[in-house]
Amino acid sequence: MDVHFDQMGVDESRRGGKCRREGDPDRSVRRARHRGRRHHRGEGHGQSQFDQSELTFADAVVTRRGRRVGEDGSVVEAAIAIPAAMLVILLAVQVCLWAHASTLVQAAAARGDQAACVEGGSLNAGIEEAQLALADTASQVVTDPSVQASLMPGDEVQVRVTGTTESIIPGIRLPVSAVRVGARQEFRVGG
């Protein structure tokens, strides 16, 4: 029995499993295939599907509404974890800013002490030098700076510089201070 495709009503373009892509009015019609092979493009059996041994008890627990346990929990965890992580990062930046301000205040106190201790220097010269150092380097970092200088027993000069750091987190104002003590230098004639 010799049957030709054109006698059966089958278009020759469909012979051999090939289908014309363009202009074919039946391109949405699917051909019959073997139902035992439902894998996708060469995947073997069991790939991209869970075996019973891979399922855990948590995957099998379902709420009354049909959702798995923990689906909404991840949203709640993210709503708590993300702001907490941001707060930790801001606190770290605030601590770094405090450390930087502390270093600048110590440098200003050292410059004020040097200016006050040199021969011919005065307490006012030490205060002015420390204020100038703060204005040059720490004007953006240290707020409300204060410089005090005093003469201590034994001809020593004490320069105290205080202030607060710029605040990144509202309500947190960390204080910074530095004290520098030095001996006044003067020329003495030995005798």
Buried (B, 14 or more C-beta within 10 A) or exposed (E): EEEEEEEEEEEEEBEEEEBEEEEEEEEEEEEEEEEEEEEEEEEEEEEEEEEEEEEEEEEEEEEEEEEEEEEEEEEEEEEEEEEEEEEEEEEEEBEEBBEBBBBBBBBBBBBBBBBBBBEEBBBEBBBBBBBBBBEEBBEEBBBEBEBBBEEEEEEBBBBBBBBBBBEEEEEEBBEBBBEBBBEBEEEEEEE
